[in-house]
Amino acid sequence: MKAKKILINKLVFYVVTFLAVIASLFMIATTLTGYSKYRYITFHPNYLLFFYLITVSCILMVMLWYLGEWFAKRFTGWFVAFVGIMSIPKLILIAMFKLNPQSDMYSYSVLAGSRANGDLWSWMYHVGVLDLDNIFPHVLHIADFYNILFRISVNSNTVVQYFNVMISALTTFLVLGLAARFFGRRAGMFAALVFFLQPSWYLYTTLIGIEPVWLFCQLAGISLILRLFKYGNFKDWRLWGDIFLIIVVLFFAENIQPLSVVLFIAFFCFIWFRFHEGRREHLAIGVTGTISYKPRFVELWLPKIAIVLIIGACFTLRQIQPQIDRFYFGVPIASNNVGEAYTLAVGTNPKTHGVYSDALINRIELFNHINGKSEGQKFIYFNSVFKKQIKDNLNYHHVHRDWDKFVYSKYESLMKPAYAFTEFSENTRSNDKQKQLIPRQIVDTATNLMTAPVVALLLLVVIGLLSQLFSKKENSKTAKDRNGILLTETIMLGFFILFFGVEVQGRYQISFYIPWIFIGSLGMRTLMGIIGHPSILDEHDRR
């Protein structure tokens, strides 16, 4: 029975890893071809310079490995100090460029500021401030979270900017801990350095997007999930405390980013198909620190039963979320299927290549401002419009047989690492025409500097995945490597498949950051082990 389970786990692992390799190569291809389709009219692609910068980025990755190796051999406080010092330029950017929020960030800012001033959600609804946000409740959740930050400090967007700088630094330390747990301390330091210094992410965390908090929730959820394996019985109150915390973290993540449903599925697959990591998993640590052997049933089934309870609770909460929101905000909130229909209607639209559709929004905006219509009637109309759009989109793709071209062009829109420069310039400019007046040299430089490192990182991802397709000695090190890869590649594949259907924007590629960073760190460890550091390959055995 045990041998059969190991065989099934290996089969699942190799299949998922092979699919992840294909997905990674596809993302590299769309990044390279999408590079020439940048949205600024002042951008002029230069492929020779671009490939030169990719080479430079690969060299910088090697340098970051050696820097991480230096930190790995020393007290962690040195790395904490480094992150603190390297965060200072972010604070300077915040001071130099006054924020003028646009689009989603404008909604977060206005709603949070209004609520912090004492305005009720019901009042904002009646005067029309909420507009269409009651069919996109995650906007309300984000604004309410920012409102809390405003209330405990001052009512200013700068508070959120400083908070994002702080939370991105804390997330870096979580990356370090988790990557080191799977792949060793050197790889962990490298992962943390790449995550923190990735140009697009570095710049984006100076704005008021919710993504820094969302990634923190992802890693906090992973940390808590891993704790499920240390308990020896179902009566341990710490187990139930961790289960509760996991539910809270995942529920909060889903409230601020509906794409978080991918995490539910990824965590479930990880628990059920992970590899045994050695003798330590037979041991349970009691509340008083006592160590005992786990019963066979507990070792096999406690984490699986726990994750079933967690996923069941999360999906249940997701189903009753509209009722919870209606009670909390005191305003009409559309059911989940309206928001889901919208993102599918936009995500399958051949005219916009799966990106935001002005025509669709304008159509429902017109109906939304018709007096005498109840919210129920509006929600029914919105849903019918979205479903009709989905049907029209699918019919178009079926007739023209262009699904492959559509998905490819959609991913070209998604895989634009210069999204951060776009978001930064749009949210700090003082007028609408300023965007197209940015000098060509600045646009070209920013685009090249932000795109090249992502290509280099994706190459490391491919190396890391390919290294797992070859036969390895069965030991605890191999099991940890496989578990780290299985968890992160499942998350990556989940988002990769999800983006086939839903709306995309350049900043949505942030969803891939955790998998890319983790798998890329293993890729660099493998590469450095091959070219001159064979001792790295058995680092786990010495830990």
C-alpha positions as CSV (number, residue, x, y, z in Angstrom):
1,M,0.0,0.0,0.0
2,K,2.8,2.4,0.9
3,A,4.7,1.6,-2.3
4,K,1.5,2.2,-4.3
5,K,1.0,5.6,-2.7
6,I,4.6,6.6,-3.4
7,L,4.2,5.6,-7.0
8,I,1.0,7.6,-7.3
9,N,2.7,10.6,-5.8
10,K,5.6,10.4,-8.2
11,L,3.3,10.0,-11.2
12,V,1.3,13.1,-10.1
13,F,4.6,15.0,-9.4
14,Y,6.1,14.3,-12.8
15,V,2.9,15.0,-14.7
16,V,2.4,18.4,-12.9
17,T,6.1,19.3,-13.3
18,F,6.0,18.5,-17.1
19,L,3.0,20.7,-17.5
20,A,4.7,23.5,-15.5
21,V,7.7,23.3,-17.8
22,I,5.4,23.8,-20.8
23,A,3.6,26.7,-19.0
24,S,7.0,28.4,-18.2
25,L,8.2,28.1,-21.8
26,F,4.9,29.6,-23.0
27,M,5.3,32.5,-20.6
28,I,8.8,33.1,-21.8
29,A,7.6,33.2,-25.4
30,T,4.8,35.6,-24.7
31,T,7.1,37.9,-22.7
32,L,9.5,38.1,-25.6
33,T,6.9,38.7,-28.3
34,G,4.8,40.9,-26.1
35,Y,7.8,43.1,-25.5
36,S,7.3,44.9,-28.8
37,K,3.6,45.6,-28.1
38,Y,4.0,48.1,-25.2
39,R,1.1,50.5,-24.6
40,Y,3.1,53.8,-24.7
41,I,3.3,55.4,-28.2
42,T,6.8,56.7,-27.2
43,F,8.2,53.2,-26.7
44,H,10.5,51.8,-29.4
45,P,11.5,48.2,-28.9
46,N,15.2,47.4,-29.4
47,Y,15.6,43.6,-29.4
48,L,19.4,43.8,-29.5
49,L,19.6,45.9,-26.4
50,F,16.8,43.8,-24.8
51,F,18.8,40.5,-25.3
52,Y,21.9,42.2,-24.0
53,L,20.1,43.2,-20.8
54,I,18.8,39.6,-20.5
55,T,22.4,38.5,-20.5
56,V,23.3,41.1,-17.9
57,S,20.3,40.1,-15.8
58,C,21.6,36.5,-15.8
59,I,25.0,37.7,-14.6
60,L,23.3,39.7,-11.9
61,M,21.4,36.6,-10.8
62,V,24.7,34.9,-10.3
63,M,26.0,37.9,-8.3
64,L,22.8,37.8,-6.1
65,W,23.5,34.1,-5.5
66,Y,27.0,35.0,-4.1
67,L,25.5,37.8,-2.1
68,G,22.9,35.4,-0.7
69,E,25.7,32.9,0.1
70,W,27.4,35.6,2.1
71,F,24.3,36.4,4.1
72,A,23.5,32.7,4.5
73,K,26.8,32.2,6.4
74,R,26.1,35.0,8.8
75,F,23.6,36.2,11.4
76,T,20.2,36.8,9.9
77,G,20.2,40.3,11.4
78,W,22.6,41.4,8.6
79,F,20.0,40.5,6.0
80,V,17.3,42.3,8.0
81,A,19.5,45.4,8.1
82,F,20.1,45.1,4.3
83,V,16.4,45.0,3.6
84,G,15.8,48.0,5.8
85,I,18.5,50.0,4.1
86,M,17.4,49.0,0.6
87,S,13.8,50.1,1.5
88,I,15.0,53.7,2.0
89,P,14.9,54.5,-1.8
90,K,11.2,53.5,-1.8
91,L,10.5,56.1,0.9
92,I,12.3,58.7,-1.2
93,L,10.2,57.8,-4.2
94,I,7.0,58.2,-2.1
95,A,8.2,61.6,-0.9
96,M,9.2,62.8,-4.4
97,F,6.2,61.7,-6.4
98,K,2.8,62.7,-5.1
99,L,0.1,60.1,-5.6
100,N,-2.8,60.9,-7.8
101,P,-4.7,57.6,-7.8
102,Q,-6.4,56.3,-11.0
103,S,-8.8,53.4,-11.8
104,D,-9.0,50.8,-9.0
105,M,-6.6,52.7,-6.8
106,Y,-8.8,55.7,-7.0
107,S,-11.7,53.7,-5.8
108,Y,-9.7,52.4,-2.8
109,S,-8.6,55.9,-1.9
110,V,-11.9,57.6,-2.2
111,L,-14.0,54.9,-0.4
112,A,-11.4,54.4,2.4
113,G,-11.0,58.1,2.9
114,S,-14.8,58.7,3.0
115,R,-15.3,55.9,5.5
116,A,-12.4,57.1,7.7
117,N,-14.1,60.5,7.8
118,G,-17.2,58.9,9.3
119,D,-19.4,58.4,6.2
120,L,-21.5,55.3,6.3
121,W,-21.4,52.7,3.5
122,S,-25.2,53.1,3.2
123,W,-24.8,56.9,2.7
124,M,-22.1,56.4,0.1
125,Y,-24.4,53.9,-1.7
126,H,-27.4,56.4,-1.8
127,V,-25.3,59.3,-3.1
128,G,-23.8,57.1,-5.8
129,V,-20.2,57.0,-4.6
130,L,-20.1,53.2,-4.7
131,D,-21.2,53.2,-8.4
132,L,-20.6,49.6,-9.6
133,D,-18.5,48.5,-6.7
134,N,-21.4,46.5,-5.2
135,I,-20.9,43.9,-8.0
136,F,-17.2,43.9,-7.2
137,P,-17.2,43.6,-3.4
138,H,-13.5,43.0,-3.2
139,V,-13.1,46.7,-3.9
140,L,-15.2,47.4,-0.7
141,H,-13.1,44.9,1.3
142,I,-9.9,46.6,0.2
143,A,-11.3,50.1,0.9
144,D,-12.5,48.9,4.4
145,F,-9.0,47.5,5.2
146,Y,-7.4,50.8,4.2
147,N,-10.0,52.6,6.3
148,I,-8.7,50.7,9.3
149,L,-5.1,51.9,8.5
150,F,-6.4,55.5,8.1
151,R,-8.2,55.3,11.5
152,I,-5.2,54.1,13.4
153,S,-3.0,56.8,11.9
154,V,-4.0,59.6,9.5
155,N,-6.4,59.8,6.6
156,S,-3.8,59.8,3.8
157,N,-2.8,57.6,0.9
158,T,0.8,57.9,2.1
159,V,-0.1,55.7,5.1
160,V,-1.0,52.9,2.7
161,Q,2.2,53.5,0.7
162,Y,4.4,53.2,3.9
163,F,2.4,50.1,4.9
164,N,3.0,48.4,1.6
165,V,6.8,49.1,1.9
166,M,6.7,47.5,5.4
167,I,4.6,44.5,4.4
168,S,6.7,43.9,1.3
169,A,9.8,43.7,3.6
170,L,8.0,41.3,6.0
171,T,7.0,39.2,3.0
172,T,10.7,39.0,2.0
173,F,11.5,37.4,5.3
174,L,8.7,34.9,4.8
175,V,10.1,34.1,1.4
176,L,13.5,33.5,3.1
177,G,12.1,31.2,5.7
178,L,9.9,29.1,3.5
179,A,12.4,28.8,0.6
180,A,15.2,27.8,3.1
181,R,12.8,25.2,4.6
182,F,12.4,23.5,1.2
183,F,15.7,24.2,-0.7
184,G,18.3,25.2,1.9
185,R,19.5,28.5,3.4
186,R,21.5,29.6,0.4
187,A,18.6,29.1,-2.0
188,G,16.4,30.8,0.6
189,M,18.6,33.9,0.7
190,F,18.8,34.0,-3.1
191,A,15.0,33.8,-3.3
192,A,14.5,36.6,-0.8
193,L,17.0,38.9,-2.6
194,V,15.4,38.3,-6.0
195,F,11.9,38.8,-4.6
196,F,12.8,42.0,-2.8
197,L,15.0,43.5,-5.6
198,Q,12.8,42.5,-8.6
199,P,12.5,45.9,-10.4
200,S,8.8,45.8,-11.2
201,W,7.9,44.6,-7.7
202,Y,10.2,47.1,-6.0
203,L,8.5,50.0,-7.8
204,Y,5.0,48.7,-7.5
205,T,5.2,48.4,-3.7
206,T,5.5,52.2,-3.4
207,L,1.8,52.5,-4.6
208,I,-1.4,51.6,-2.9
209,G,-2.2,48.3,-4.6
210,I,-3.4,45.5,-2.4
211,E,-1.0,42.9,-3.9
212,P,1.7,43.2,-1.2
213,V,-0.8,42.3,1.4
214,W,-2.2,39.5,-0.8
215,L,1.3,37.9,-1.3
216,F,1.9,38.2,2.5
217,C,-1.4,36.2,3.0
218,Q,-0.3,33.6,0.5
219,L,3.0,32.9,2.3
220,A,1.4,33.1,5.8
221,G,-1.1,30.5,4.6
222,I,1.8,28.2,3.4
223,S,3.6,28.6,6.7
224,L,0.4,27.6,8.6
225,I,-0.3,24.7,6.3
226,L,3.2,23.3,7.0
227,R,2.5,23.4,10.7
228,L,-0.3,20.8,10.3
229,F,2.3,18.0,10.0
230,K,3.8,18.4,13.5
231,Y,0.7,17.5,15.5
232,G,0.2,14.0,17.0
233,N,-3.5,13.9,17.7
234,F,-6.8,15.7,17.0
235,K,-7.2,16.8,20.6
236,D,-4.2,19.2,20.5
237,W,-5.8,22.7,20.8
238,R,-2.9,24.2,18.8
239,L,-4.0,22.2,15.8
240,W,-7.5,23.7,15.9
241,G,-6.0,27.1,16.4
242,D,-3.9,26.7,13.3
243,I,-6.9,25.5,11.3
244,F,-8.8,28.6,12.4
245,L,-5.9,30.9,11.4
246,I,-5.6,29.2,8.0
247,I,-9.3,29.7,7.4
248,V,-9.0,33.4,8.4
249,V,-6.0,34.0,6.2
250,L,-7.4,32.3,3.2
251,F,-10.8,33.9,3.6
252,F,-9.2,37.4,3.9
253,A,-7.0,36.6,0.8
254,E,-10.1,35.6,-1.1
255,N,-11.9,38.8,0.0
256,I,-9.3,41.1,-1.4
257,Q,-8.4,39.0,-4.4
258,P,-11.0,36.6,-5.8
259,L,-8.3,34.7,-7.7
260,S,-7.3,33.2,-4.4
261,V,-9.6,30.2,-5.0
262,V,-6.5,28.8,-6.8
263,L,-4.7,28.6,-3.4
264,F,-7.5,26.4,-2.0
265,I,-7.0,23.8,-4.7
266,A,-3.2,24.1,-4.6
267,F,-3.0,23.5,-0.8
268,F,-5.4,20.6,-1.1
269,C,-3.3,18.9,-3.8
270,F,-0.1,19.5,-1.8
271,I,-1.4,17.9,1.3
272,W,-2.7,14.8,-0.5
273,F,0.3,14.2,-2.9
274,R,3.3,15.5,-0.9
275,F,6.3,13.2,-0.2
276,H,7.4,11.9,3.2
277,E,10.4,14.0,4.4
278,G,12.0,11.5,6.7
279,R,12.0,10.3,10.3
280,R,11.1,13.6,11.8
281,E,7.6,13.3,10.4
282,H,7.0,10.3,12.7
283,L,7.5,12.6,15.7
284,A,5.0,14.9,17.4
285,I,5.9,17.8,19.6
286,G,3.6,18.3,22.6
287,V,2.5,21.6,24.2
288,T,5.2,21.3,26.9
289,G,7.9,20.4,24.3
290,T,7.8,16.6,24.8
291,I,8.5,14.5,21.8
292,S,6.5,11.3,21.0
293,Y,5.8,9.0,18.1
294,K,2.7,9.7,16.1
295,P,0.1,6.9,15.6
296,R,0.2,5.6,12.0
297,F,-3.4,6.7,11.4
298,V,-2.6,10.3,12.7
299,E,0.5,10.6,10.6
300,L,-1.3,9.6,7.4
301,W,-4.7,11.3,7.9
302,L,-4.5,14.2,10.3
303,P,-3.2,16.7,7.7
304,K,-5.6,15.4,5.1
305,I,-8.7,15.6,7.3
306,A,-7.6,19.1,8.4
307,I,-7.2,20.4,4.9
308,V,-10.6,19.0,3.9
309,L,-12.1,20.9,6.9
310,I,-10.3,24.0,5.9
311,I,-11.3,23.9,2.2
312,G,-14.8,23.0,3.1
313,A,-15.0,26.0,5.5
314,C,-13.5,28.4,2.9
315,F,-15.9,27.3,0.1
316,T,-18.8,27.6,2.5
317,L,-17.8,31.1,3.5
318,R,-17.4,31.9,-0.2
319,Q,-20.9,30.9,-0.9
320,I,-22.4,33.0,1.9
321,Q,-20.1,35.9,1.3
322,P,-22.7,38.1,-0.3
323,Q,-25.0,37.7,2.7
324,I,-22.1,38.6,5.0
325,D,-21.3,41.6,3.0
326,R,-24.9,42.8,2.9
327,F,-25.1,42.6,6.6
328,Y,-21.7,44.2,7.2
329,F,-21.9,47.1,4.7
330,G,-25.6,47.6,4.9
331,V,-25.9,48.0,1.1
332,P,-27.2,45.7,-1.7
333,I,-24.4,43.3,-2.9
334,A,-24.6,41.2,-6.0
335,S,-24.2,37.4,-5.8
336,N,-20.9,35.9,-6.7
337,N,-22.1,34.7,-10.1
338,V,-22.5,38.3,-11.4
339,G,-18.8,39.2,-10.7
340,E,-17.7,35.8,-12.1
341,A,-19.8,36.4,-15.3
342,Y,-18.2,39.8,-15.7
343,T,-14.6,38.6,-15.5
344,L,-15.4,35.7,-18.0
345,A,-17.2,38.1,-20.3
346,V,-14.1,40.4,-20.4
347,G,-11.6,37.5,-20.3
348,T,-12.9,35.8,-23.4
349,N,-13.6,39.0,-25.4
350,P,-11.7,38.7,-28.7
351,K,-11.9,42.5,-29.4
352,T,-9.9,43.4,-26.2
353,H,-7.8,40.3,-26.0
354,G,-9.1,39.6,-22.5
355,V,-8.3,43.0,-21.1
356,Y,-10.6,45.6,-19.6
357,S,-13.6,46.5,-21.9
358,D,-14.8,50.1,-22.0
359,A,-17.8,49.2,-24.1
360,L,-19.0,46.6,-21.7
361,I,-18.6,48.8,-18.7
362,N,-20.3,51.8,-20.4
363,R,-23.3,49.6,-21.3
364,I,-23.9,48.6,-17.7
365,E,-23.1,52.1,-16.5
366,L,-26.0,53.5,-18.6
367,F,-28.4,51.0,-17.1
368,N,-27.0,51.6,-13.6
369,H,-28.0,55.3,-13.7
370,I,-31.6,54.7,-14.8
371,N,-33.9,56.0,-12.0
372,G,-36.6,53.7,-10.8
373,K,-34.7,50.4,-11.2
374,S,-34.2,48.4,-8.1
375,E,-30.8,46.8,-7.3
376,G,-32.3,43.4,-7.9
377,Q,-33.4,44.4,-11.4
378,K,-30.0,45.9,-12.1
379,F,-28.1,42.8,-11.0
380,I,-30.3,40.6,-13.1
381,Y,-29.7,42.9,-16.1
382,F,-26.0,43.0,-15.5
383,N,-25.8,39.2,-15.3
384,S,-27.8,38.8,-18.5
385,V,-25.5,41.2,-20.3
386,F,-22.4,39.4,-19.1
387,K,-23.8,36.0,-20.0
388,K,-24.8,37.2,-23.5
389,Q,-21.3,38.6,-24.0
390,I,-19.8,35.3,-22.9
391,K,-22.0,33.4,-25.4
392,D,-21.1,35.8,-28.2
393,N,-17.4,35.5,-27.4
394,L,-17.5,31.7,-27.4
395,N,-19.4,31.7,-30.7
396,Y,-16.9,34.0,-32.2
397,H,-14.0,31.8,-31.2
398,H,-15.8,28.7,-32.3
399,V,-16.5,30.1,-35.8
400,H,-13.1,31.6,-36.3
401,R,-11.2,28.8,-34.5
402,D,-8.8,31.3,-33.0
403,W,-8.5,30.0,-29.4
404,D,-4.8,29.5,-29.7
405,K,-4.1,32.9,-31.2
406,F,-6.5,34.6,-28.7
407,V,-4.9,32.9,-25.6
408,Y,-1.4,33.8,-26.9
409,S,-2.2,37.4,-27.5
410,K,-4.0,37.5,-24.1
411,Y,-0.8,36.3,-22.4
412,E,1.2,38.9,-24.2
413,S,-1.0,41.4,-22.4
414,L,-0.5,39.7,-19.1
415,M,3.2,39.1,-19.4
416,K,4.3,42.7,-19.4
417,P,6.7,43.2,-16.5
418,A,6.8,46.9,-17.2
419,Y,3.3,47.1,-15.7
420,A,4.9,48.7,-12.6
421,F,6.2,51.6,-14.6
422,T,2.8,52.0,-16.3
423,E,1.0,52.0,-12.9
424,F,3.5,54.3,-11.3
425,S,3.4,56.9,-14.1
426,E,-0.4,56.8,-14.3
427,N,-0.9,57.1,-10.6
428,T,1.6,59.9,-10.1
429,R,0.9,62.1,-13.2
430,S,-1.0,65.3,-12.7
431,N,-3.0,65.2,-16.0
432,D,-4.3,62.8,-18.6
433,K,-1.9,63.9,-21.4
434,Q,1.2,63.6,-19.3
435,K,1.4,59.8,-19.9
436,Q,2.2,60.2,-23.6
437,L,4.6,63.0,-22.9
438,I,7.1,60.9,-21.0
439,P,10.4,61.0,-22.9
440,R,11.2,58.0,-25.1
441,Q,14.5,57.4,-23.3
442,I,12.7,57.0,-19.9
443,V,10.1,54.7,-21.3
444,D,12.6,52.5,-23.2
445,T,14.9,52.3,-20.3
446,A,12.2,51.4,-17.8
447,T,10.6,48.8,-20.1
448,N,13.9,47.1,-20.8
449,L,15.1,47.1,-17.2
450,M,11.9,45.6,-15.9
451,T,11.3,43.0,-18.6
452,A,14.8,41.5,-18.9
453,P,15.1,40.3,-15.2
454,V,11.8,38.5,-15.5
455,V,13.0,36.6,-18.6
456,A,16.2,35.6,-16.7
457,L,14.1,34.5,-13.7
458,L,11.8,32.4,-16.0
459,L,14.9,30.7,-17.4
460,L,15.9,29.7,-13.9
461,V,12.3,28.4,-13.4
462,V,12.7,26.1,-16.4
463,I,16.0,24.9,-15.1
464,G,14.5,24.2,-11.6
465,L,11.6,22.3,-13.1
466,L,13.7,20.3,-15.5
467,S,16.1,19.2,-12.7
468,Q,13.2,17.5,-11.1
469,L,12.3,15.3,-14.1
470,F,15.6,13.3,-13.7
471,S,15.9,10.4,-11.4
472,K,17.3,11.3,-7.9
473,K,18.5,9.5,-4.8
474,E,15.5,9.0,-2.5
475,N,16.2,10.9,0.7
476,S,14.9,13.7,2.9
477,K,16.6,16.4,0.7
478,T,14.9,15.1,-2.5
479,A,11.6,14.9,-0.7
480,K,11.9,18.5,0.5
481,D,12.8,19.7,-3.0
482,R,9.9,17.9,-4.5
483,N,7.4,19.2,-1.9
484,G,8.6,22.7,-2.5
485,I,8.3,22.3,-6.2
486,L,4.9,20.5,-6.0
487,L,3.4,23.2,-3.9
488,T,4.6,26.2,-5.9
489,E,4.2,24.7,-9.4
490,T,0.6,23.8,-8.5
491,I,-0.1,27.4,-7.6
492,M,1.6,28.5,-10.8
493,L,-0.4,26.1,-13.0
494,G,-3.6,27.0,-11.3
495,F,-3.2,30.7,-12.1
496,F,-1.9,29.8,-15.6
497,I,-5.1,27.9,-16.4
498,L,-7.3,30.4,-14.7
499,F,-6.0,33.3,-16.8
500,F,-7.2,31.5,-20.0
501,G,-10.7,32.6,-19.1
502,V,-10.7,35.6,-16.7
503,E,-9.8,39.2,-17.3
504,V,-6.1,40.0,-17.3
505,Q,-3.9,43.0,-16.7
506,G,-0.2,43.4,-16.6
507,R,-0.2,43.6,-12.8
508,Y,-2.0,40.2,-12.5
509,Q,1.3,38.5,-13.2
510,I,2.1,39.2,-9.6
511,S,0.1,36.0,-9.0
512,F,3.1,34.1,-10.4
513,Y,5.8,35.8,-8.2
514,I,5.8,33.3,-5.3
515,P,6.1,30.2,-7.6
516,W,8.6,31.9,-9.9
517,I,10.8,32.9,-7.0
518,F,10.8,29.6,-5.2
519,I,11.3,27.4,-8.3
520,G,13.9,29.9,-9.6
521,S,15.9,29.6,-6.4
522,L,16.1,25.8,-6.9
523,G,17.0,26.4,-10.5
524,M,19.9,28.7,-9.4
525,R,21.0,26.2,-6.8
526,T,21.0,23.4,-9.4
527,L,22.9,25.6,-11.9
528,M,25.6,26.7,-9.4
529,G,25.9,23.1,-8.2
530,I,26.6,22.0,-11.8
531,I,29.1,24.7,-12.7
532,G,31.3,24.7,-9.7
533,H,29.7,24.3,-6.3
534,P,28.8,20.6,-6.0
535,S,28.7,20.9,-2.2
536,I,25.5,23.0,-2.5
537,L,23.7,19.9,-3.7
538,D,23.9,18.1,-0.4
539,E,23.3,21.2,1.7
540,H,20.1,19.7,3.1
541,D,21.9,16.7,4.5
542,R,24.2,19.0,6.6
543,R,21.3,21.0,8.0
